[in-house]
Amino acid sequence: MTKAQPPQEQISDAERERRKEAVDYARGSVRLEGGVLSEFAEDLNRRYINGEITREEKTAALLARYKP
């Protein structure tokens, strides 16, 4: 899992919805290619949508986990 970070500023409902739409779009794209996101990636997505982590933190965690 990712290293604990200080709490992020509270995000607005509009920002939460924008993040959810972006994650849903990306998830759909992966599924169209025949893939399924890992439990690790889905947990990061949930944390990102809820404003617990930034996009940069999510990307860094994914690269640290999956980059060859």
CHARMM-style PDB file with segment names, atoms N, HN, CA, C and O in Angstrom:
ATOM      1  N   MET     1       0.844  -1.165   0.000  1.00  0.00      PROA
ATOM      2  CA  MET     1       0.000   0.000   0.000  1.00  0.00      PROA
ATOM      3  C   MET     1       0.893   1.233   0.000  1.00  0.00      PROA
ATOM      4  O   MET     1       2.109   1.128   0.160  1.00  0.00      PROA
ATOM      5  N   THR     2       0.294   2.382  -0.178  1.00  0.00      PROA
ATOM      6  HN  THR     2      -0.694   2.467  -0.308  1.00  0.00      PROA
ATOM      7  CA  THR     2       1.080   3.604  -0.218  1.00  0.00      PROA
ATOM      8  C   THR     2       1.375   4.092   1.189  1.00  0.00      PROA
ATOM      9  O   THR     2       0.666   3.761   2.139  1.00  0.00      PROA
ATOM     10  N   LYS     3       2.417   4.872   1.305  1.00  0.00      PROA
ATOM     11  HN  LYS     3       2.992   5.141   0.533  1.00  0.00      PROA
ATOM     12  CA  LYS     3       2.818   5.463   2.576  1.00  0.00      PROA
ATOM     13  C   LYS     3       1.744   6.448   3.024  1.00  0.00      PROA
ATOM     14  O   LYS     3       1.192   7.186   2.207  1.00  0.00      PROA
ATOM     15  N   ALA     4       1.448   6.459   4.325  1.00  0.00      PROA
ATOM     16  HN  ALA     4       1.896   5.859   4.988  1.00  0.00      PROA
ATOM     17  CA  ALA     4       0.444   7.374   4.854  1.00  0.00      PROA
ATOM     18  C   ALA     4       0.884   8.815   4.631  1.00  0.00      PROA
ATOM     19  O   ALA     4       2.023   9.185   4.913  1.00  0.00      PROA
ATOM     20  N   GLN     5      -0.019   9.598   4.133  1.00  0.00      PROA
ATOM     21  HN  GLN     5      -0.945   9.297   3.904  1.00  0.00      PROA
ATOM     22  CA  GLN     5       0.232  11.010   3.861  1.00  0.00      PROA
ATOM     23  C   GLN     5      -0.636  11.849   4.795  1.00  0.00      PROA
ATOM     24  O   GLN     5      -1.646  11.365   5.305  1.00  0.00      PROA
ATOM     25  N   PRO     6      -0.251  13.096   5.021  1.00  0.00      PROA
ATOM     26  CA  PRO     6      -1.127  13.977   5.795  1.00  0.00      PROA
ATOM     27  C   PRO     6      -2.472  14.098   5.077  1.00  0.00      PROA
ATOM     28  O   PRO     6      -2.526  14.025   3.849  1.00  0.00      PROA
ATOM     29  N   PRO     7      -3.547  14.281   5.828  1.00  0.00      PROA
ATOM     30  CA  PRO     7      -4.859  14.396   5.175  1.00  0.00      PROA
ATOM     31  C   PRO     7      -4.881  15.518   4.150  1.00  0.00      PROA
ATOM     32  O   PRO     7      -4.315  16.588   4.375  1.00  0.00      PROA
ATOM     33  N   GLN     8      -5.534  15.270   3.028  1.00  0.00      PROA
ATOM     34  HN  GLN     8      -5.993  14.401   2.845  1.00  0.00      PROA
ATOM     35  CA  GLN     8      -5.684  16.280   1.985  1.00  0.00      PROA
ATOM     36  C   GLN     8      -6.827  17.214   2.378  1.00  0.00      PROA
ATOM     37  O   GLN     8      -7.652  16.891   3.233  1.00  0.00      PROA
ATOM     38  N   GLU     9      -6.852  18.371   1.736  1.00  0.00      PROA
ATOM     39  HN  GLU     9      -6.182  18.634   1.042  1.00  0.00      PROA
ATOM     40  CA  GLU     9      -7.981  19.267   1.956  1.00  0.00      PROA
ATOM     41  C   GLU     9      -9.250  18.573   1.497  1.00  0.00      PROA
ATOM     42  O   GLU     9      -9.233  17.766   0.568  1.00  0.00      PROA
ATOM     43  N   GLN    10     -10.335  18.892   2.152  1.00  0.00      PROA
ATOM     44  HN  GLN    10     -10.349  19.547   2.907  1.00  0.00      PROA
ATOM     45  CA  GLN    10     -11.633  18.333   1.782  1.00  0.00      PROA
ATOM     46  C   GLN    10     -11.943  18.719   0.335  1.00  0.00      PROA
ATOM     47  O   GLN    10     -11.771  19.877  -0.045  1.00  0.00      PROA
ATOM     48  N   ILE    11     -12.393  17.771  -0.466  1.00  0.00      PROA
ATOM     49  HN  ILE    11     -12.532  16.830  -0.157  1.00  0.00      PROA
ATOM     50  CA  ILE    11     -12.769  18.089  -1.844  1.00  0.00      PROA
ATOM     51  C   ILE    11     -14.274  18.327  -1.911  1.00  0.00      PROA
ATOM     52  O   ILE    11     -15.036  17.824  -1.085  1.00  0.00      PROA
ATOM     53  N   SER    12     -14.678  19.089  -2.893  1.00  0.00      PROA
ATOM     54  HN  SER    12     -14.059  19.497  -3.564  1.00  0.00      PROA
ATOM     55  CA  SER    12     -16.102  19.392  -3.058  1.00  0.00      PROA
ATOM     56  C   SER    12     -16.823  18.193  -3.659  1.00  0.00      PROA
ATOM     57  O   SER    12     -16.199  17.282  -4.204  1.00  0.00      PROA
ATOM     58  N   ASP    13     -18.141  18.212  -3.549  1.00  0.00      PROA
ATOM     59  HN  ASP    13     -18.648  18.952  -3.106  1.00  0.00      PROA
ATOM     60  CA  ASP    13     -18.949  17.158  -4.165  1.00  0.00      PROA
ATOM     61  C   ASP    13     -18.750  17.160  -5.676  1.00  0.00      PROA
ATOM     62  O   ASP    13     -18.733  16.101  -6.304  1.00  0.00      PROA
ATOM     63  N   ALA    14     -18.601  18.339  -6.256  1.00  0.00      PROA
ATOM     64  HN  ALA    14     -18.615  19.199  -5.746  1.00  0.00      PROA
ATOM     65  CA  ALA    14     -18.394  18.435  -7.703  1.00  0.00      PROA
ATOM     66  C   ALA    14     -17.057  17.795  -8.093  1.00  0.00      PROA
ATOM     67  O   ALA    14     -16.974  17.087  -9.096  1.00  0.00      PROA
ATOM     68  N   GLU    15     -16.014  18.049  -7.295  1.00  0.00      PROA
ATOM     69  HN  GLU    15     -16.082  18.624  -6.480  1.00  0.00      PROA
ATOM     70  CA  GLU    15     -14.712  17.444  -7.580  1.00  0.00      PROA
ATOM     71  C   GLU    15     -14.764  15.933  -7.394  1.00  0.00      PROA
ATOM     72  O   GLU    15     -14.171  15.191  -8.177  1.00  0.00      PROA
ATOM     73  N   ARG    16     -15.468  15.472  -6.365  1.00  0.00      PROA
ATOM     74  HN  ARG    16     -15.950  16.074  -5.729  1.00  0.00      PROA
ATOM     75  CA  ARG    16     -15.618  14.033  -6.144  1.00  0.00      PROA
ATOM     76  C   ARG    16     -16.314  13.385  -7.354  1.00  0.00      PROA
ATOM     77  O   ARG    16     -15.911  12.318  -7.816  1.00  0.00      PROA
ATOM     78  N   GLU    17     -17.338  14.035  -7.843  1.00  0.00      PROA
ATOM     79  HN  GLU    17     -17.665  14.902  -7.467  1.00  0.00      PROA
ATOM     80  CA  GLU    17     -18.064  13.498  -9.002  1.00  0.00      PROA
ATOM     81  C   GLU    17     -17.179  13.509 -10.246  1.00  0.00      PROA
ATOM     82  O   GLU    17     -17.206  12.559 -11.028  1.00  0.00      PROA
ATOM     83  N   ARG    18     -16.389  14.577 -10.439  1.00  0.00      PROA
ATOM     84  HN  ARG    18     -16.367  15.348  -9.803  1.00  0.00      PROA
ATOM     85  CA  ARG    18     -15.478  14.643 -11.582  1.00  0.00      PROA
ATOM     86  C   ARG    18     -14.472  13.506 -11.511  1.00  0.00      PROA
ATOM     87  O   ARG    18     -14.185  12.861 -12.520  1.00  0.00      PROA
ATOM     88  N   ARG    19     -13.938  13.260 -10.322  1.00  0.00      PROA
ATOM     89  HN  ARG    19     -14.172  13.784  -9.503  1.00  0.00      PROA
ATOM     90  CA  ARG    19     -12.974  12.166 -10.155  1.00  0.00      PROA
ATOM     91  C   ARG    19     -13.626  10.814 -10.426  1.00  0.00      PROA
ATOM     92  O   ARG    19     -13.038   9.953 -11.081  1.00  0.00      PROA
ATOM     93  N   LYS    20     -14.843  10.635  -9.921  1.00  0.00      PROA
ATOM     94  HN  LYS    20     -15.320  11.334  -9.389  1.00  0.00      PROA
ATOM     95  CA  LYS    20     -15.554   9.364 -10.137  1.00  0.00      PROA
ATOM     96  C   LYS    20     -15.789   9.132 -11.627  1.00  0.00      PROA
ATOM     97  O   LYS    20     -15.582   8.024 -12.121  1.00  0.00      PROA
ATOM     98  N   GLU    21     -16.214  10.157 -12.335  1.00  0.00      PROA
ATOM     99  HN  GLU    21     -16.382  11.057 -11.933  1.00  0.00      PROA
ATOM    100  CA  GLU    21     -16.445  10.033 -13.776  1.00  0.00      PROA
ATOM    101  C   GLU    21     -15.154   9.681 -14.505  1.00  0.00      PROA
ATOM    102  O   GLU    21     -15.168   8.856 -15.418  1.00  0.00      PROA
ATOM    103  N   ALA    22     -14.041  10.294 -14.116  1.00  0.00      PROA
ATOM    104  HN  ALA    22     -14.029  10.965 -13.375  1.00  0.00      PROA
ATOM    105  CA  ALA    22     -12.756  10.008 -14.763  1.00  0.00      PROA
ATOM    106  C   ALA    22     -12.325   8.565 -14.508  1.00  0.00      PROA
ATOM    107  O   ALA    22     -11.854   7.881 -15.417  1.00  0.00      PROA
ATOM    108  N   VAL    23     -12.489   8.109 -13.271  1.00  0.00      PROA
ATOM    109  HN  VAL    23     -12.872   8.664 -12.533  1.00  0.00      PROA
ATOM    110  CA  VAL    23     -12.124   6.723 -12.931  1.00  0.00      PROA
ATOM    111  C   VAL    23     -13.033   5.746 -13.666  1.00  0.00      PROA
ATOM    112  O   VAL    23     -12.559   4.742 -14.199  1.00  0.00      PROA
ATOM    113  N   ASP    24     -14.331   6.027 -13.699  1.00  0.00      PROA
ATOM    114  HN  ASP    24     -14.716   6.842 -13.266  1.00  0.00      PROA
ATOM    115  CA  ASP    24     -15.263   5.145 -14.407  1.00  0.00      PROA
ATOM    116  C   ASP    24     -14.925   5.056 -15.895  1.00  0.00      PROA
ATOM    117  O   ASP    24     -14.996   3.980 -16.489  1.00  0.00      PROA
ATOM    118  N   TYR    25     -14.560   6.183 -16.487  1.00  0.00      PROA
ATOM    119  HN  TYR    25     -14.503   7.057 -16.004  1.00  0.00      PROA
ATOM    120  CA  TYR    25     -14.187   6.195 -17.900  1.00  0.00      PROA
ATOM    121  C   TYR    25     -12.942   5.333 -18.129  1.00  0.00      PROA
ATOM    122  O   TYR    25     -12.900   4.520 -19.052  1.00  0.00      PROA
ATOM    123  N   ALA    26     -11.937   5.521 -17.281  1.00  0.00      PROA
ATOM    124  HN  ALA    26     -11.972   6.181 -16.531  1.00  0.00      PROA
ATOM    125  CA  ALA    26     -10.698   4.745 -17.420  1.00  0.00      PROA
ATOM    126  C   ALA    26     -10.967   3.254 -17.200  1.00  0.00      PROA
ATOM    127  O   ALA    26     -10.439   2.416 -17.931  1.00  0.00      PROA
ATOM    128  N   ARG    27     -11.777   2.924 -16.206  1.00  0.00      PROA
ATOM    129  HN  ARG    27     -12.206   3.605 -15.613  1.00  0.00      PROA
ATOM    130  CA  ARG    27     -12.125   1.519 -15.941  1.00  0.00      PROA
ATOM    131  C   ARG    27     -12.828   0.913 -17.165  1.00  0.00      PROA
ATOM    132  O   ARG    27     -12.538  -0.217 -17.558  1.00  0.00      PROA
ATOM    133  N   GLY    28     -13.743   1.667 -17.756  1.00  0.00      PROA
ATOM    134  HN  GLY    28     -13.978   2.585 -17.438  1.00  0.00      PROA
ATOM    135  CA  GLY    28     -14.439   1.183 -18.943  1.00  0.00      PROA
ATOM    136  C   GLY    28     -13.484   0.957 -20.100  1.00  0.00      PROA
ATOM    137  O   GLY    28     -13.622  -0.020 -20.836  1.00  0.00      PROA
ATOM    138  N   SER    29     -12.518   1.847 -20.270  1.00  0.00      PROA
ATOM    139  HN  SER    29     -12.406   2.641 -19.673  1.00  0.00      PROA
ATOM    140  CA  SER    29     -11.521   1.698 -21.323  1.00  0.00      PROA
ATOM    141  C   SER    29     -10.702   0.417 -21.134  1.00  0.00      PROA
ATOM    142  O   SER    29     -10.449  -0.323 -22.085  1.00  0.00      PROA
ATOM    143  N   VAL    30     -10.299   0.177 -19.891  1.00  0.00      PROA
ATOM    144  HN  VAL    30     -10.506   0.778 -19.119  1.00  0.00      PROA
ATOM    145  CA  VAL    30      -9.539  -1.046 -19.590  1.00  0.00      PROA
ATOM    146  C   VAL    30     -10.383  -2.279 -19.909  1.00  0.00      PROA
ATOM    147  O   VAL    30      -9.881  -3.241 -20.490  1.00  0.00      PROA
ATOM    148  N   ARG    31     -11.642  -2.255 -19.538  1.00  0.00      PROA
ATOM    149  HN  ARG    31     -12.050  -1.474 -19.066  1.00  0.00      PROA
ATOM    150  CA  ARG    31     -12.529  -3.408 -19.782  1.00  0.00      PROA
ATOM    151  C   ARG    31     -12.755  -3.636 -21.276  1.00  0.00      PROA
ATOM    152  O   ARG    31     -12.841  -4.779 -21.725  1.00  0.00      PROA
ATOM    153  N   LEU    32     -12.852  -2.547 -22.047  1.00  0.00      PROA
ATOM    154  HN  LEU    32     -12.783  -1.619 -21.682  1.00  0.00      PROA
ATOM    155  CA  LEU    32     -13.017  -2.706 -23.491  1.00  0.00      PROA
ATOM    156  C   LEU    32     -11.822  -3.416 -24.115  1.00  0.00      PROA
ATOM    157  O   LEU    32     -11.959  -4.098 -25.131  1.00  0.00      PROA
ATOM    158  N   GLU    33     -10.662  -3.256 -23.510  1.00  0.00      PROA
ATOM    159  HN  GLU    33     -10.551  -2.702 -22.684  1.00  0.00      PROA
ATOM    160  CA  GLU    33      -9.454  -3.921 -23.990  1.00  0.00      PROA
ATOM    161  C   GLU    33      -9.316  -5.332 -23.420  1.00  0.00      PROA
ATOM    162  O   GLU    33      -8.336  -6.024 -23.695  1.00  0.00      PROA
ATOM    163  N   GLY    34     -10.308  -5.755 -22.621  1.00  0.00      PROA
ATOM    164  HN  GLY    34     -11.104  -5.192 -22.398  1.00  0.00      PROA
ATOM    165  CA  GLY    34     -10.284  -7.097 -22.061  1.00  0.00      PROA
ATOM    166  C   GLY    34      -9.602  -7.213 -20.720  1.00  0.00      PROA
ATOM    167  O   GLY    34      -9.381  -8.321 -20.230  1.00  0.00      PROA
ATOM    168  N   GLY    35      -9.262  -6.087 -20.114  1.00  0.00      PROA
ATOM    169  HN  GLY    35      -9.441  -5.187 -20.512  1.00  0.00      PROA
ATOM    170  CA  GLY    35      -8.570  -6.107 -18.827  1.00  0.00      PROA
ATOM    171  C   GLY    35      -9.509  -5.879 -17.655  1.00  0.00      PROA
ATOM    172  O   GLY    35     -10.657  -5.468 -17.819  1.00  0.00      PROA
ATOM    173  N   VAL    36      -8.993  -6.155 -16.483  1.00  0.00      PROA
ATOM    174  HN  VAL    36      -8.060  -6.489 -16.350  1.00  0.00      PROA
ATOM    175  CA  VAL    36      -9.705  -5.899 -15.235  1.00  0.00      PROA
ATOM    176  C   VAL    36      -8.708  -5.266 -14.273  1.00  0.00      PROA
ATOM    177  O   VAL    36      -7.582  -5.744 -14.138  1.00  0.00      PROA
ATOM    178  N   LEU    37      -9.117  -4.201 -13.610  1.00  0.00      PROA
ATOM    179  HN  LEU    37     -10.032  -3.813 -13.719  1.00  0.00      PROA
ATOM    180  CA  LEU    37      -8.233  -3.539 -12.663  1.00  0.00      PROA
ATOM    181  C   LEU    37      -8.037  -4.403 -11.421  1.00  0.00      PROA
ATOM    182  O   LEU    37      -8.957  -5.081 -10.964  1.00  0.00      PROA
ATOM    183  N   SER    38      -6.834  -4.363 -10.894  1.00  0.00      PROA
ATOM    184  HN  SER    38      -6.087  -3.812 -11.265  1.00  0.00      PROA
ATOM    185  CA  SER    38      -6.522  -5.130  -9.690  1.00  0.00      PROA
ATOM    186  C   SER    38      -7.229  -4.532  -8.473  1.00  0.00      PROA
ATOM    187  O   SER    38      -7.687  -3.390  -8.502  1.00  0.00      PROA
ATOM    188  N   GLU    39      -7.306  -5.314  -7.422  1.00  0.00      PROA
ATOM    189  HN  GLU    39      -6.934  -6.242  -7.398  1.00  0.00      PROA
ATOM    190  CA  GLU    39      -7.870  -4.835  -6.161  1.00  0.00      PROA
ATOM    191  C   GLU    39      -7.057  -3.647  -5.644  1.00  0.00      PROA
ATOM    192  O   GLU    39      -7.612  -2.698  -5.090  1.00  0.00      PROA
ATOM    193  N   PHE    40      -5.730  -3.714  -5.832  1.00  0.00      PROA
ATOM    194  HN  PHE    40      -5.279  -4.485  -6.281  1.00  0.00      PROA
ATOM    195  CA  PHE    40      -4.846  -2.621  -5.426  1.00  0.00      PROA
ATOM    196  C   PHE    40      -5.220  -1.340  -6.169  1.00  0.00      PROA
ATOM    197  O   PHE    40      -5.357  -0.284  -5.551  1.00  0.00      PROA
ATOM    198  N   ALA    41      -5.385  -1.425  -7.484  1.00  0.00      PROA
ATOM    199  HN  ALA    41      -5.274  -2.282  -7.986  1.00  0.00      PROA
ATOM    200  CA  ALA    41      -5.740  -0.250  -8.282  1.00  0.00      PROA
ATOM    201  C   ALA    41      -7.119   0.276  -7.908  1.00  0.00      PROA
ATOM    202  O   ALA    41      -7.318   1.488  -7.834  1.00  0.00      PROA
ATOM    203  N   GLU    42      -8.060  -0.609  -7.675  1.00  0.00      PROA
ATOM    204  HN  GLU    42      -7.898  -1.594  -7.735  1.00  0.00      PROA
ATOM    205  CA  GLU    42      -9.409  -0.175  -7.296  1.00  0.00      PROA
ATOM    206  C   GLU    42      -9.400   0.505  -5.931  1.00  0.00      PROA
ATOM    207  O   GLU    42     -10.151   1.456  -5.713  1.00  0.00      PROA
ATOM    208  N   ASP    43      -8.560   0.030  -5.006  1.00  0.00      PROA
ATOM    209  HN  ASP    43      -7.950  -0.743  -5.183  1.00  0.00      PROA
ATOM    210  CA  ASP    43      -8.459   0.684  -3.708  1.00  0.00      PROA
ATOM    211  C   ASP    43      -7.895   2.099  -3.877  1.00  0.00      PROA
ATOM    212  O   ASP    43      -8.383   3.044  -3.259  1.00  0.00      PROA
ATOM    213  N   LEU    44      -6.869   2.236  -4.715  1.00  0.00      PROA
ATOM    214  HN  LEU    44      -6.472   1.467  -5.217  1.00  0.00      PROA
ATOM    215  CA  LEU    44      -6.325   3.570  -4.993  1.00  0.00      PROA
ATOM    216  C   LEU    44      -7.385   4.457  -5.637  1.00  0.00      PROA
ATOM    217  O   LEU    44      -7.499   5.635  -5.295  1.00  0.00      PROA
ATOM    218  N   ASN    45      -8.157   3.904  -6.559  1.00  0.00      PROA
ATOM    219  HN  ASN    45      -8.065   2.948  -6.837  1.00  0.00      PROA
ATOM    220  CA  ASN    45      -9.228   4.682  -7.193  1.00  0.00      PROA
ATOM    221  C   ASN    45     -10.218   5.174  -6.150  1.00  0.00      PROA
ATOM    222  O   ASN    45     -10.610   6.340  -6.181  1.00  0.00      PROA
ATOM    223  N   ARG    46     -10.630   4.313  -5.227  1.00  0.00      PROA
ATOM    224  HN  ARG    46     -10.312   3.365  -5.202  1.00  0.00      PROA
ATOM    225  CA  ARG    46     -11.571   4.689  -4.180  1.00  0.00      PROA
ATOM    226  C   ARG    46     -10.996   5.825  -3.330  1.00  0.00      PROA
ATOM    227  O   ARG    46     -11.691   6.795  -3.026  1.00  0.00      PROA
ATOM    228  N   ARG    47      -9.734   5.697  -2.952  1.00  0.00      PROA
ATOM    229  HN  ARG    47      -9.169   4.909  -3.199  1.00  0.00      PROA
ATOM    230  CA  ARG    47      -9.087   6.715  -2.131  1.00  0.00      PROA
ATOM    231  C   ARG    47      -8.958   8.040  -2.892  1.00  0.00      PROA
ATOM    232  O   ARG    47      -9.123   9.114  -2.313  1.00  0.00      PROA
ATOM    233  N   TYR    48      -8.663   7.955  -4.186  1.00  0.00      PROA
ATOM    234  HN  TYR    48      -8.529   7.083  -4.657  1.00  0.00      PROA
ATOM    235  CA  TYR    48      -8.572   9.157  -5.022  1.00  0.00      PROA
ATOM    236  C   TYR    48      -9.936   9.850  -5.122  1.00  0.00      PROA
ATOM    237  O   TYR    48     -10.033  11.063  -4.936  1.00  0.00      PROA
ATOM    238  N   ILE    49     -10.963   9.094  -5.409  1.00  0.00      PROA
ATOM    239  HN  ILE    49     -10.884   8.109  -5.560  1.00  0.00      PROA
ATOM    240  CA  ILE    49     -12.314   9.657  -5.530  1.00  0.00      PROA
ATOM    241  C   ILE    49     -12.726  10.342  -4.228  1.00  0.00      PROA
ATOM    242  O   ILE    49     -13.350  11.403  -4.251  1.00  0.00      PROA
ATOM    243  N   ASN    50     -12.378   9.737  -3.100  1.00  0.00      PROA
ATOM    244  HN  ASN    50     -11.871   8.875  -3.081  1.00  0.00      PROA
ATOM    245  CA  ASN    50     -12.762  10.286  -1.799  1.00  0.00      PROA
ATOM    246  C   ASN    50     -11.870  11.438  -1.337  1.00  0.00      PROA
ATOM    247  O   ASN    50     -12.114  12.026  -0.284  1.00  0.00      PROA
ATOM    248  N   GLY    51     -10.838  11.763  -2.120  1.00  0.00      PROA
ATOM    249  HN  GLY    51     -10.639  11.285  -2.976  1.00  0.00      PROA
ATOM    250  CA  GLY    51      -9.975  12.878  -1.776  1.00  0.00      PROA
ATOM    251  C   GLY    51      -8.896  12.541  -0.767  1.00  0.00      PROA
ATOM    252  O   GLY    51      -8.266  13.439  -0.208  1.00  0.00      PROA
ATOM    253  N   GLU    52      -8.676  11.255  -0.525  1.00  0.00      PROA
ATOM    254  HN  GLU    52      -9.187  10.526  -0.978  1.00  0.00      PROA
ATOM    255  CA  GLU    52      -7.653  10.827   0.440  1.00  0.00      PROA
ATOM    256  C   GLU    52      -6.244  10.938  -0.136  1.00  0.00      PROA
ATOM    257  O   GLU    52      -5.280  11.139   0.603  1.00  0.00      PROA
ATOM    258  N   ILE    53      -6.128  10.806  -1.457  1.00  0.00      PROA
ATOM    259  HN  ILE    53      -6.911  10.642  -2.058  1.00  0.00      PROA
ATOM    260  CA  ILE    53      -4.843  10.920  -2.137  1.00  0.00      PROA
ATOM    261  C   ILE    53      -5.030  11.752  -3.400  1.00  0.00      PROA
ATOM    262  O   ILE    53      -6.138  11.886  -3.918  1.00  0.00      PROA
ATOM    263  N   THR    54      -3.932  12.302  -3.878  1.00  0.00      PROA
ATOM    264  HN  THR    54      -3.031  12.194  -3.457  1.00  0.00      PROA
ATOM    265  CA  THR    54      -3.965  13.084  -5.112  1.00  0.00      PROA
ATOM    266  C   THR    54      -3.763  12.158  -6.322  1.00  0.00      PROA
ATOM    267  O   THR    54      -3.420  10.984  -6.180  1.00  0.00      PROA
ATOM    268  N   ARG    55      -3.979  12.710  -7.479  1.00  0.00      PROA
ATOM    269  HN  ARG    55      -4.257  13.663  -7.594  1.00  0.00      PROA
ATOM    270  CA  ARG    55      -3.727  11.960  -8.717  1.00  0.00      PROA
ATOM    271  C   ARG    55      -2.254  11.568  -8.800  1.00  0.00      PROA
ATOM    272  O   ARG    55      -1.923  10.459  -9.219  1.00  0.00      PROA
ATOM    273  N   GLU    56      -1.381  12.475  -8.404  1.00  0.00      PROA
ATOM    274  HN  GLU    56      -1.649  13.376  -8.063  1.00  0.00      PROA
ATOM    275  CA  GLU    56       0.054  12.204  -8.450  1.00  0.00      PROA
ATOM    276  C   GLU    56       0.434  11.069  -7.491  1.00  0.00      PROA
ATOM    277  O   GLU    56       1.264  10.223  -7.824  1.00  0.00      PROA
ATOM    278  N   GLU    57      -0.168  11.054  -6.314  1.00  0.00      PROA
ATOM    279  HN  GLU    57      -0.842  11.741  -6.043  1.00  0.00      PROA
ATOM    280  CA  GLU    57       0.103   9.976  -5.350  1.00  0.00      PROA
ATOM    281  C   GLU    57      -0.410   8.637  -5.874  1.00  0.00      PROA
ATOM    282  O   GLU    57       0.242   7.606  -5.712  1.00  0.00      PROA
ATOM    283  N   LYS    58      -1.571   8.664  -6.495  1.00  0.00      PROA
ATOM    284  HN  LYS    58      -2.101   9.502  -6.626  1.00  0.00      PROA
ATOM    285  CA  LYS    58      -2.140   7.439  -7.072  1.00  0.00      PROA
ATOM    286  C   LYS    58      -1.230   6.912  -8.172  1.00  0.00      PROA
ATOM    287  O   LYS    58      -0.933   5.719  -8.215  1.00  0.00      PROA
ATOM    288  N   THR    59      -0.789   7.791  -9.057  1.00  0.00      PROA
ATOM    289  HN  THR    59      -1.031   8.761  -9.023  1.00  0.00      PROA
ATOM    290  CA  THR    59       0.094   7.388 -10.149  1.00  0.00      PROA
ATOM    291  C   THR    59       1.406   6.838  -9.609  1.00  0.00      PROA
ATOM    292  O   THR    59       1.890   5.810 -10.084  1.00  0.00      PROA
ATOM    293  N   ALA    60       1.985   7.512  -8.624  1.00  0.00      PROA
ATOM    294  HN  ALA    60       1.592   8.347  -8.239  1.00  0.00      PROA
ATOM    295  CA  ALA    60       3.250   7.054  -8.037  1.00  0.00      PROA
ATOM    296  C   ALA    60       3.092   5.667  -7.415  1.00  0.00      PROA
ATOM    297  O   ALA    60       3.975   4.822  -7.557  1.00  0.00      PROA
ATOM    298  N   ALA    61       1.995   5.433  -6.739  1.00  0.00      PROA
ATOM    299  HN  ALA    61       1.277   6.120  -6.623  1.00  0.00      PROA
ATOM    300  CA  ALA    61       1.770   4.127  -6.112  1.00  0.00      PROA
ATOM    301  C   ALA    61       1.629   3.039  -7.168  1.00  0.00      PROA
ATOM    302  O   ALA    61       2.166   1.943  -7.003  1.00  0.00      PROA
ATOM    303  N   LEU    62       0.911   3.330  -8.251  1.00  0.00      PROA
ATOM    304  HN  LEU    62       0.474   4.220  -8.385  1.00  0.00      PROA
ATOM    305  CA  LEU    62       0.755   2.348  -9.324  1.00  0.00      PROA
ATOM    306  C   LEU    62       2.093   2.036 -10.002  1.00  0.00      PROA
ATOM    307  O   LEU    62       2.409   0.877 -10.269  1.00  0.00      PROA
ATOM    308  N   LEU    63       2.868   3.083 -10.275  1.00  0.00      PROA
ATOM    309  HN  LEU    63       2.611   4.025 -10.058  1.00  0.00      PROA
ATOM    310  CA  LEU    63       4.179   2.870 -10.908  1.00  0.00      PROA
ATOM    311  C   LEU    63       5.123   2.091  -9.995  1.00  0.00      PROA
ATOM    312  O   LEU    63       5.868   1.226 -10.455  1.00  0.00      PROA
ATOM    313  N   ALA    64       5.088   2.403  -8.705  1.00  0.00      PROA
ATOM    314  HN  ALA    64       4.483   3.106  -8.331  1.00  0.00      PROA
ATOM    315  CA  ALA    64       5.946   1.693  -7.758  1.00  0.00      PROA
ATOM    316  C   ALA    64       5.579   0.215  -7.698  1.00  0.00      PROA
ATOM    317  O   ALA    64       6.450  -0.638  -7.528  1.00  0.00      PROA
ATOM    318  N   ARG    65       4.315  -0.081  -7.834  1.00  0.00      PROA
ATOM    319  HN  ARG    65       3.607   0.612  -7.971  1.00  0.00      PROA
ATOM    320  CA  ARG    65       3.846  -1.465  -7.722  1.00  0.00      PROA
ATOM    321  C   ARG    65       4.058  -2.250  -9.011  1.00  0.00      PROA
ATOM    322  O   ARG    65       4.435  -3.421  -8.964  1.00  0.00      PROA
ATOM    323  N   TYR    66       3.822  -1.622 -10.161  1.00  0.00      PROA
ATOM    324  HN  TYR    66       3.516  -0.671 -10.199  1.00  0.00      PROA
ATOM    325  CA  TYR    66       3.766  -2.366 -11.427  1.00  0.00      PROA
ATOM    326  C   TYR    66       4.872  -2.057 -12.421  1.00  0.00      PROA
ATOM    327  O   TYR    66       5.027  -2.791 -13.397  1.00  0.00      PROA
ATOM    328  N   LYS    67       5.640  -1.009 -12.214  1.00  0.00      PROA
ATOM    329  HN  LYS    67       5.514  -0.413 -11.421  1.00  0.00      PROA
ATOM    330  CA  LYS    67       6.686  -0.664 -13.177  1.00  0.00      PROA
ATOM    331  C   LYS    67       7.777  -1.737 -13.141  1.00  0.00      PROA
ATOM    332  O   LYS    67       8.281  -2.084 -12.073  1.00  0.00      PROA
ATOM    333  N   PRO    68       8.140  -2.263 -14.327  1.00  0.00      PROA
ATOM    334  CA  PRO    68       9.166  -3.327 -14.359  1.00  0.00      PROA
ATOM    335  C   PRO    68      10.549  -2.832 -13.922  1.00  0.00      PROA
ATOM    336  OT1 PRO    68      11.503  -3.609 -13.899  1.00  0.00      PROA
TER     337      PRO     68
END
